[in-house]
């Protein structure tokens, strides 16, 4: 009889571990979504003259906009066009306006 009680408590511990793991996965996913939403708000708020960081560590200044792309000046008389999704960072980022109301 003692082995049946031990097996039951082992199953309970296993179930609790699975529940904790699921809560952790959900919690970490929410944080990632929040960071992505903040990054997207910064991309949408870009203006001419803002500093951006591109993949590979290329640093430039926004020179203009095209549909879903941004013209970035990376050197004197050198401009490249990158997709907005290709911007990996911002120089001197400003806090985006909270469009959803109070937190």
N, C-alpha and C positions, 0 to 999 in steps of 0.2 A: 504494500500500500504506500509506503514511503516514496517509492520511485515514481508513482503516479502523481503525487503532490509535487515532486521535484520537476517533473516534466511539464506540469501545468504552470509552475512559476517561471520556468524557462521560456515557455511560449509567451507569457505575459511580458517578460523583459524584452523578448524579440519584437513583439507588437509595439511596445513603447518606444523602442529604438527606431522602428520604421516611422512612427508618427512624428518623432522629433526630427528625423531626417526630412520628412515631407514638409514640415513647418520651416525648416532651414532653407530648403529649395525655394519655397514660395516667397519667403522673406528676402532672399538674395535676388530673386527675379524682379521683385518690386523695386529694389534699389537700382538695378540696372535700367529698368524702364524710366525711372525718375531722372537718372543721369542722361539718358538718351534724349528725353524730352527737354532737359535744360540745354543740351548741346544743340538740338534742333532750333530752340528759341534763339540761341545766340547766332546761329547761321542765318535765320530769318531776319535778325535785327542788324546784320552786317551793313555797313555804309562805306562809301568811297573813302579811302584813306585809313581804314582799320587794318591793323596788323594781323596776319594769319600764319599758321604753321601748317605746312603740307607734309605728306609722307616723305620720309627720308631726311627730315629735319630742314627742309627748305623753308626759309622765312621770307615773306613778302608783304606787300601792301595791296589792298583791294583797289583796282583801278577802274573797274566797271562791272556790269552785269549783263548776262545773256541768259535767256530762258531759265534753265536749270543749272547754269554754270556761272563761274566768277572769273573775271580777268584779274590776274595777280601780277603785279610788277615785282620782279625778283632782282633786277639790276637796272642800271641806267639804260634806257631804250630796249629793255627786254621784258616782254609781257608774255605770260602763258595763260591758257584757259584751262580751268579745272572744274570738275563737277562739284557742286556744293557738298555732296557726300564725301568728297575727297579731302575736305578740310579736317585736320586732326586736332588742331588747337588754335588758341587765340592769344594775341599779345595784348596785354592790358585789357582783359575782358571786363565788360561792364555787366552788372547784374541785369538780366532781362526783366522787363516789366511783367508783373504777375497778372496775367489776363484772366485767371480762373477765380479771382477773388482772394479773400483771406485764407491763410493756411489753416 
